[in-house]
Amino acid sequence: MNNLMSEKNIELLKSLAYMSEKVPKGKFLFQEDQKGEYFFVVVTDNFEISHLPVTAKN
């Protein structure tokens, strides 16, 4: 299983789940986690949230 499904990230997704009811489907949210890392949250048609880390490329 990849690192996106780590226990910490799953807990983070659970903490963001409330947004699925407040944000229109298909909208992208830009969030910062407890470590100061940024990621996108995508609210899908099924109100699922995807955790998409933002990485810088040099």
PDB file with SEQRES, HELIX, SHEET and CRYST1 records, atoms N, CA, C and O in Angstrom:
SEQRES   1 A   58  MET ASN ASN LEU MET SER GLU LYS ASN ILE GLU LEU LEU          
SEQRES   2 A   58  LYS SER LEU ALA TYR MET SER GLU LYS VAL PRO LYS GLY          
SEQRES   3 A   58  LYS PHE LEU PHE GLN GLU ASP GLN LYS GLY GLU TYR PHE          
SEQRES   4 A   58  PHE VAL VAL VAL THR ASP ASN PHE GLU ILE SER HIS LEU          
SEQRES   5 A   58  PRO VAL THR ALA LYS ASN                                      
HELIX    1 AA1 ASN A    3  MET A    5  5                                   3    
HELIX    2 AA2 GLU A    7  LEU A   16  1                                  10    
HELIX    3 AA3 ALA A   17  GLU A   21  5                                   5    
SHEET    1 AA1 3 PHE A  28  GLU A  32  0                                        
SHEET    2 AA1 3 TYR A  38  VAL A  43 -1                                        
SHEET    3 AA1 3 ILE A  49  PRO A  53 -1                                        
CRYST1    1.000    1.000    1.000  90.00  90.00  90.00 P 1           1          
ATOM      1  N   MET A   1       0.846  -1.188   0.000  1.00  0.00           N  
ATOM      2  CA  MET A   1       0.000   0.000   0.000  1.00  0.00           C  
ATOM      3  C   MET A   1       0.887   1.245   0.000  1.00  0.00           C  
ATOM      4  O   MET A   1       1.888   1.300   0.714  1.00  0.00           O  
ATOM      5  N   ASN A   2       0.519   2.231  -0.794  1.00  0.00           N  
ATOM      6  CA  ASN A   2       1.386   3.407  -0.902  1.00  0.00           C  
ATOM      7  C   ASN A   2       1.230   4.343   0.286  1.00  0.00           C  
ATOM      8  O   ASN A   2       0.329   4.186   1.110  1.00  0.00           O  
ATOM      9  N   ASN A   3       2.112   5.306   0.355  1.00  0.00           N  
ATOM     10  CA  ASN A   3       2.146   6.200   1.516  1.00  0.00           C  
ATOM     11  C   ASN A   3       0.929   7.121   1.606  1.00  0.00           C  
ATOM     12  O   ASN A   3       0.677   7.701   2.662  1.00  0.00           O  
ATOM     13  N   LEU A   4       0.170   7.266   0.512  1.00  0.00           N  
ATOM     14  CA  LEU A   4      -1.029   8.107   0.580  1.00  0.00           C  
ATOM     15  C   LEU A   4      -2.095   7.479   1.474  1.00  0.00           C  
ATOM     16  O   LEU A   4      -3.006   8.169   1.933  1.00  0.00           O  
ATOM     17  N   MET A   5      -1.986   6.187   1.719  1.00  0.00           N  
ATOM     18  CA  MET A   5      -2.970   5.503   2.541  1.00  0.00           C  
ATOM     19  C   MET A   5      -2.441   5.234   3.944  1.00  0.00           C  
ATOM     20  O   MET A   5      -2.964   4.372   4.649  1.00  0.00           O  
ATOM     21  N   SER A   6      -1.427   5.951   4.345  1.00  0.00           N  
ATOM     22  CA  SER A   6      -0.896   5.768   5.690  1.00  0.00           C  
ATOM     23  C   SER A   6      -1.960   6.117   6.724  1.00  0.00           C  
ATOM     24  O   SER A   6      -2.907   6.851   6.441  1.00  0.00           O  
ATOM     25  N   GLU A   7      -1.789   5.585   7.907  1.00  0.00           N  
ATOM     26  CA  GLU A   7      -2.770   5.828   8.971  1.00  0.00           C  
ATOM     27  C   GLU A   7      -2.926   7.324   9.244  1.00  0.00           C  
ATOM     28  O   GLU A   7      -4.039   7.803   9.459  1.00  0.00           O  
ATOM     29  N   LYS A   8      -1.817   8.058   9.235  1.00  0.00           N  
ATOM     30  CA  LYS A   8      -1.873   9.499   9.492  1.00  0.00           C  
ATOM     31  C   LYS A   8      -2.703  10.208   8.420  1.00  0.00           C  
ATOM     32  O   LYS A   8      -3.522  11.070   8.738  1.00  0.00           O  
ATOM     33  N   ASN A   9      -2.493   9.846   7.149  1.00  0.00           N  
ATOM     34  CA  ASN A   9      -3.242  10.496   6.086  1.00  0.00           C  
ATOM     35  C   ASN A   9      -4.715  10.123   6.129  1.00  0.00           C  
ATOM     36  O   ASN A   9      -5.576  10.947   5.823  1.00  0.00           O  
ATOM     37  N   ILE A  10      -5.009   8.879   6.508  1.00  0.00           N  
ATOM     38  CA  ILE A  10      -6.408   8.481   6.630  1.00  0.00           C  
ATOM     39  C   ILE A  10      -7.091   9.310   7.705  1.00  0.00           C  
ATOM     40  O   ILE A  10      -8.222   9.761   7.521  1.00  0.00           O  
ATOM     41  N   GLU A  11      -6.414   9.512   8.823  1.00  0.00           N  
ATOM     42  CA  GLU A  11      -6.988  10.344   9.886  1.00  0.00           C  
ATOM     43  C   GLU A  11      -7.175  11.785   9.414  1.00  0.00           C  
ATOM     44  O   GLU A  11      -8.165  12.430   9.758  1.00  0.00           O  
ATOM     45  N   LEU A  12      -6.236  12.281   8.635  1.00  0.00           N  
ATOM     46  CA  LEU A  12      -6.350  13.635   8.098  1.00  0.00           C  
ATOM     47  C   LEU A  12      -7.557  13.736   7.177  1.00  0.00           C  
ATOM     48  O   LEU A  12      -8.302  14.715   7.226  1.00  0.00           O  
ATOM     49  N   LEU A  13      -7.749  12.720   6.337  1.00  0.00           N  
ATOM     50  CA  LEU A  13      -8.906  12.735   5.442  1.00  0.00           C  
ATOM     51  C   LEU A  13     -10.210  12.699   6.228  1.00  0.00           C  
ATOM     52  O   LEU A  13     -11.177  13.372   5.868  1.00  0.00           O  
ATOM     53  N   LYS A  14     -10.234  11.919   7.293  1.00  0.00           N  
ATOM     54  CA  LYS A  14     -11.443  11.873   8.115  1.00  0.00           C  
ATOM     55  C   LYS A  14     -11.730  13.247   8.713  1.00  0.00           C  
ATOM     56  O   LYS A  14     -12.885  13.662   8.810  1.00  0.00           O  
ATOM     57  N   SER A  15     -10.681  13.942   9.108  1.00  0.00           N  
ATOM     58  CA  SER A  15     -10.874  15.260   9.717  1.00  0.00           C  
ATOM     59  C   SER A  15     -11.351  16.290   8.694  1.00  0.00           C  
ATOM     60  O   SER A  15     -11.931  17.313   9.060  1.00  0.00           O  
ATOM     61  N   LEU A  16     -11.105  16.017   7.413  1.00  0.00           N  
ATOM     62  CA  LEU A  16     -11.543  16.936   6.356  1.00  0.00           C  
ATOM     63  C   LEU A  16     -12.881  16.537   5.744  1.00  0.00           C  
ATOM     64  O   LEU A  16     -13.418  17.254   4.899  1.00  0.00           O  
ATOM     65  N   ALA A  17     -13.417  15.406   6.164  1.00  0.00           N  
ATOM     66  CA  ALA A  17     -14.614  14.873   5.509  1.00  0.00           C  
ATOM     67  C   ALA A  17     -15.801  15.811   5.604  1.00  0.00           C  
ATOM     68  O   ALA A  17     -16.658  15.804   4.721  1.00  0.00           O  
ATOM     69  N   TYR A  18     -15.872  16.615   6.651  1.00  0.00           N  
ATOM     70  CA  TYR A  18     -17.001  17.528   6.801  1.00  0.00           C  
ATOM     71  C   TYR A  18     -17.137  18.468   5.609  1.00  0.00           C  
ATOM     72  O   TYR A  18     -18.233  18.939   5.307  1.00  0.00           O  
ATOM     73  N   MET A  19     -16.022  18.741   4.930  1.00  0.00           N  
ATOM     74  CA  MET A  19     -16.070  19.672   3.798  1.00  0.00           C  
ATOM     75  C   MET A  19     -16.871  19.120   2.639  1.00  0.00           C  
ATOM     76  O   MET A  19     -17.356  19.881   1.802  1.00  0.00           O  
ATOM     77  N   SER A  20     -17.018  17.805   2.578  1.00  0.00           N  
ATOM     78  CA  SER A  20     -17.749  17.217   1.456  1.00  0.00           C  
ATOM     79  C   SER A  20     -19.200  17.683   1.421  1.00  0.00           C  
ATOM     80  O   SER A  20     -19.835  17.652   0.367  1.00  0.00           O  
ATOM     81  N   GLU A  21     -19.719  18.107   2.545  1.00  0.00           N  
ATOM     82  CA  GLU A  21     -21.094  18.597   2.573  1.00  0.00           C  
ATOM     83  C   GLU A  21     -21.178  20.099   2.348  1.00  0.00           C  
ATOM     84  O   GLU A  21     -22.263  20.628   2.108  1.00  0.00           O  
ATOM     85  N   LYS A  22     -20.045  20.792   2.422  1.00  0.00           N  
ATOM     86  CA  LYS A  22     -20.070  22.251   2.345  1.00  0.00           C  
ATOM     87  C   LYS A  22     -19.458  22.815   1.071  1.00  0.00           C  
ATOM     88  O   LYS A  22     -19.600  24.002   0.780  1.00  0.00           O  
ATOM     89  N   VAL A  23     -18.777  21.963   0.313  1.00  0.00           N  
ATOM     90  CA  VAL A  23     -18.074  22.422  -0.879  1.00  0.00           C  
ATOM     91  C   VAL A  23     -18.702  21.766  -2.108  1.00  0.00           C  
ATOM     92  O   VAL A  23     -18.938  20.558  -2.099  1.00  0.00           O  
ATOM     93  N   PRO A  24     -18.978  22.533  -3.164  1.00  0.00           N  
ATOM     94  CA  PRO A  24     -19.575  21.940  -4.363  1.00  0.00           C  
ATOM     95  C   PRO A  24     -18.715  20.810  -4.923  1.00  0.00           C  
ATOM     96  O   PRO A  24     -17.486  20.855  -4.857  1.00  0.00           O  
ATOM     97  N   LYS A  25     -19.381  19.800  -5.473  1.00  0.00           N  
ATOM     98  CA  LYS A  25     -18.687  18.654  -6.044  1.00  0.00           C  
ATOM     99  C   LYS A  25     -17.713  19.097  -7.127  1.00  0.00           C  
ATOM    100  O   LYS A  25     -18.002  20.013  -7.897  1.00  0.00           O  
ATOM    101  N   GLY A  26     -16.560  18.440  -7.180  1.00  0.00           N  
ATOM    102  CA  GLY A  26     -15.580  18.731  -8.197  1.00  0.00           C  
ATOM    103  C   GLY A  26     -14.689  19.914  -7.877  1.00  0.00           C  
ATOM    104  O   GLY A  26     -13.777  20.223  -8.645  1.00  0.00           O  
ATOM    105  N   LYS A  27     -14.930  20.582  -6.764  1.00  0.00           N  
ATOM    106  CA  LYS A  27     -14.106  21.731  -6.408  1.00  0.00           C  
ATOM    107  C   LYS A  27     -12.801  21.269  -5.777  1.00  0.00           C  
ATOM    108  O   LYS A  27     -12.748  20.247  -5.093  1.00  0.00           O  
ATOM    109  N   PHE A  28     -11.766  22.035  -6.020  1.00  0.00           N  
ATOM    110  CA  PHE A  28     -10.456  21.761  -5.442  1.00  0.00           C  
ATOM    111  C   PHE A  28     -10.224  22.710  -4.269  1.00  0.00           C  
ATOM    112  O   PHE A  28     -10.457  23.915  -4.373  1.00  0.00           O  
ATOM    113  N   LEU A  29      -9.771  22.158  -3.172  1.00  0.00           N  
ATOM    114  CA  LEU A  29      -9.423  22.971  -2.014  1.00  0.00           C  
ATOM    115  C   LEU A  29      -7.934  22.836  -1.784  1.00  0.00           C  
ATOM    116  O   LEU A  29      -7.363  21.769  -2.013  1.00  0.00           O  
ATOM    117  N   PHE A  30      -7.307  23.894  -1.338  1.00  0.00           N  
ATOM    118  CA  PHE A  30      -5.875  23.875  -1.065  1.00  0.00           C  
ATOM    119  C   PHE A  30      -5.712  23.948   0.436  1.00  0.00           C  
ATOM    120  O   PHE A  30      -6.112  24.930   1.061  1.00  0.00           O  
ATOM    121  N   GLN A  31      -5.127  22.916   1.019  1.00  0.00           N  
ATOM    122  CA  GLN A  31      -5.043  22.812   2.464  1.00  0.00           C  
ATOM    123  C   GLN A  31      -3.608  22.616   2.927  1.00  0.00           C  
ATOM    124  O   GLN A  31      -2.724  22.282   2.138  1.00  0.00           O  
ATOM    125  N   GLU A  32      -3.395  22.828   4.202  1.00  0.00           N  
ATOM    126  CA  GLU A  32      -2.092  22.606   4.815  1.00  0.00           C  
ATOM    127  C   GLU A  32      -2.295  21.646   5.985  1.00  0.00           C  
ATOM    128  O   GLU A  32      -3.198  21.835   6.799  1.00  0.00           O  
ATOM    129  N   ASP A  33      -1.447  20.612   6.066  1.00  0.00           N  
ATOM    130  CA  ASP A  33      -1.607  19.656   7.165  1.00  0.00           C  
ATOM    131  C   ASP A  33      -0.781  20.071   8.371  1.00  0.00           C  
ATOM    132  O   ASP A  33      -0.155  21.130   8.379  1.00  0.00           O  
ATOM    133  N   GLN A  34      -0.789  19.215   9.395  1.00  0.00           N  
ATOM    134  CA  GLN A  34      -0.135  19.557  10.654  1.00  0.00           C  
ATOM    135  C   GLN A  34       1.375  19.724  10.520  1.00  0.00           C  
ATOM    136  O   GLN A  34       1.994  20.411  11.332  1.00  0.00           O  
ATOM    137  N   LYS A  35       1.973  19.105   9.507  1.00  0.00           N  
ATOM    138  CA  LYS A  35       3.419  19.220   9.324  1.00  0.00           C  
ATOM    139  C   LYS A  35       3.791  20.417   8.457  1.00  0.00           C  
ATOM    140  O   LYS A  35       4.970  20.659   8.201  1.00  0.00           O  
ATOM    141  N   GLY A  36       2.793  21.161   8.009  1.00  0.00           N  
ATOM    142  CA  GLY A  36       3.068  22.305   7.159  1.00  0.00           C  
ATOM    143  C   GLY A  36       3.208  21.945   5.694  1.00  0.00           C  
ATOM    144  O   GLY A  36       3.654  22.764   4.890  1.00  0.00           O  
ATOM    145  N   GLU A  37       2.825  20.710   5.337  1.00  0.00           N  
ATOM    146  CA  GLU A  37       2.864  20.297   3.939  1.00  0.00           C  
ATOM    147  C   GLU A  37       1.528  20.636   3.290  1.00  0.00           C  
ATOM    148  O   GLU A  37       0.470  20.508   3.907  1.00  0.00           O  
ATOM    149  N   TYR A  38       1.595  21.069   2.038  1.00  0.00           N  
ATOM    150  CA  TYR A  38       0.380  21.467   1.337  1.00  0.00           C  
ATOM    151  C   TYR A  38      -0.120  20.337   0.458  1.00  0.00           C  
ATOM    152  O   TYR A  38       0.663  19.521  -0.029  1.00  0.00           O  
ATOM    153  N   PHE A  39      -1.424  20.294   0.260  1.00  0.00           N  
ATOM    154  CA  PHE A  39      -2.012  19.284  -0.598  1.00  0.00           C  
ATOM    155  C   PHE A  39      -3.358  19.778  -1.098  1.00  0.00           C  
ATOM    156  O   PHE A  39      -3.963  20.683  -0.522  1.00  0.00           O  
ATOM    157  N   PHE A  40      -3.812  19.167  -2.180  1.00  0.00           N  
ATOM    158  CA  PHE A  40      -5.133  19.469  -2.711  1.00  0.00           C  
ATOM    159  C   PHE A  40      -6.133  18.474  -2.169  1.00  0.00           C  
ATOM    160  O   PHE A  40      -5.814  17.303  -1.966  1.00  0.00           O  
ATOM    161  N   VAL A  41      -7.331  18.941  -1.936  1.00  0.00           N  
ATOM    162  CA  VAL A  41      -8.448  18.078  -1.571  1.00  0.00           C  
ATOM    163  C   VAL A  41      -9.470  18.204  -2.700  1.00  0.00           C  
ATOM    164  O   VAL A  41      -9.841  19.312  -3.089  1.00  0.00           O  
ATOM    165  N   VAL A  42      -9.920  17.068  -3.221  1.00  0.00           N  
ATOM    166  CA  VAL A  42     -10.901  17.058  -4.296  1.00  0.00           C  
ATOM    167  C   VAL A  42     -12.195  16.455  -3.773  1.00  0.00           C  
ATOM    168  O   VAL A  42     -12.200  15.337  -3.257  1.00  0.00           O  
ATOM    169  N   VAL A  43     -13.285  17.190  -3.906  1.00  0.00           N  
ATOM    170  CA  VAL A  43     -14.590  16.671  -3.512  1.00  0.00           C  
ATOM    171  C   VAL A  43     -15.244  16.080  -4.758  1.00  0.00           C  
ATOM    172  O   VAL A  43     -15.507  16.795  -5.725  1.00  0.00           O  
ATOM    173  N   THR A  44     -15.504  14.780  -4.733  1.00  0.00           N  
ATOM    174  CA  THR A  44     -16.029  14.086  -5.911  1.00  0.00           C  
ATOM    175  C   THR A  44     -17.538  13.934  -5.845  1.00  0.00           C  
ATOM    176  O   THR A  44     -18.171  14.344  -4.872  1.00  0.00           O  
ATOM    177  N   ASP A  45     -18.104  13.348  -6.878  1.00  0.00           N  
ATOM    178  CA  ASP A  45     -19.552  13.141  -6.939  1.00  0.00           C  
ATOM    179  C   ASP A  45     -20.068  12.281  -5.794  1.00  0.00           C  
ATOM    180  O   ASP A  45     -21.212  12.435  -5.366  1.00  0.00           O  
ATOM    181  N   ASN A  46     -19.239  11.387  -5.302  1.00  0.00           N  
ATOM    182  CA  ASN A  46     -19.658  10.506  -4.211  1.00  0.00           C  
ATOM    183  C   ASN A  46     -19.248  11.068  -2.859  1.00  0.00           C  
ATOM    184  O   ASN A  46     -19.241  10.347  -1.861  1.00  0.00           O  
ATOM    185  N   PHE A  47     -18.911  12.339  -2.823  1.00  0.00           N  
ATOM    186  CA  PHE A  47     -18.478  13.002  -1.600  1.00  0.00           C  
ATOM    187  C   PHE A  47     -17.266  12.329  -0.980  1.00  0.00           C  
ATOM    188  O   PHE A  47     -17.091  12.337   0.238  1.00  0.00           O  
ATOM    189  N   GLU A  48     -16.433  11.747  -1.832  1.00  0.00           N  
ATOM    190  CA  GLU A  48     -15.175  11.200  -1.356  1.00  0.00           C  
ATOM    191  C   GLU A  48     -14.130  12.301  -1.461  1.00  0.00           C  
ATOM    192  O   GLU A  48     -14.248  13.209  -2.283  1.00  0.00           O  
ATOM    193  N   ILE A  49     -13.125  12.210  -0.632  1.00  0.00           N  
ATOM    194  CA  ILE A  49     -12.072  13.217  -0.653  1.00  0.00           C  
ATOM    195  C   ILE A  49     -10.766  12.551  -1.035  1.00  0.00           C  
ATOM    196  O   ILE A  49     -10.384  11.534  -0.455  1.00  0.00           O  
ATOM    197  N   SER A  50     -10.083  13.123  -2.008  1.00  0.00           N  
ATOM    198  CA  SER A  50      -8.795  12.599  -2.446  1.00  0.00           C  
ATOM    199  C   SER A  50      -7.694  13.482  -1.891  1.00  0.00           C  
ATOM    200  O   SER A  50      -7.804  14.708  -1.880  1.00  0.00           O  
ATOM    201  N   HIS A  51      -6.643  12.846  -1.435  1.00  0.00           N  
ATOM    202  CA  HIS A  51      -5.496  13.566  -0.854  1.00  0.00           C  
ATOM    203  C   HIS A  51      -4.399  13.576  -1.906  1.00  0.00           C  
ATOM    204  O   HIS A  51      -3.813  12.536  -2.210  1.00  0.00           O  
ATOM    205  N   LEU A  52      -4.122  14.741  -2.460  1.00  0.00           N  
ATOM    206  CA  LEU A  52      -3.145  14.861  -3.537  1.00  0.00           C  
ATOM    207  C   LEU A  52      -2.018  15.789  -3.085  1.00  0.00           C  
ATOM    208  O   LEU A  52      -2.152  17.009  -3.172  1.00  0.00           O  
ATOM    209  N   PRO A  53      -0.913  15.225  -2.604  1.00  0.00           N  
ATOM    210  CA  PRO A  53       0.176  16.084  -2.117  1.00  0.00           C  
ATOM    211  C   PRO A  53       0.715  17.003  -3.213  1.00  0.00           C  
ATOM    212  O   PRO A  53       0.750  16.645  -4.390  1.00  0.00           O  
ATOM    213  N   VAL A  54       1.121  18.166  -2.802  1.00  0.00           N  
ATOM    214  CA  VAL A  54       1.713  19.127  -3.720  1.00  0.00           C  
ATOM    215  C   VAL A  54       3.229  19.064  -3.534  1.00  0.00           C  
ATOM    216  O   VAL A  54       3.741  19.282  -2.436  1.00  0.00           O  
ATOM    217  N   THR A  55       3.931  18.763  -4.617  1.00  0.00           N  
ATOM    218  CA  THR A  55       5.386  18.685  -4.526  1.00  0.00           C  
ATOM    219  C   THR A  55       6.002  19.689  -5.486  1.00  0.00           C  
ATOM    220  O   THR A  55       5.448  19.976  -6.547  1.00  0.00           O  
ATOM    221  N   ALA A  56       7.143  20.213  -5.102  1.00  0.00           N  
ATOM    222  CA  ALA A  56       7.862  21.170  -5.955  1.00  0.00           C  
ATOM    223  C   ALA A  56       8.869  20.411  -6.803  1.00  0.00           C  
ATOM    224  O   ALA A  56       9.572  19.528  -6.311  1.00  0.00           O  
ATOM    225  N   LYS A  57       8.932  20.762  -8.077  1.00  0.00           N  
ATOM    226  CA  LYS A  57       9.912  20.142  -8.977  1.00  0.00           C  
ATOM    227  C   LYS A  57      10.917  21.208  -9.383  1.00  0.00           C  
ATOM    228  O   LYS A  57      10.556  22.326  -9.750  1.00  0.00           O  
ATOM    229  N   ASN A  58      12.187  20.831  -9.306  1.00  0.00           N  
ATOM    230  CA  ASN A  58      13.244  21.785  -9.663  1.00  0.00           C  
ATOM    231  C   ASN A  58      13.699  21.556 -11.088  1.00  0.00           C  
ATOM    232  O   ASN A  58      14.584  22.260 -11.574  1.00  0.00           O  
TER     233      ASN A  58                                                      
END                                                                             
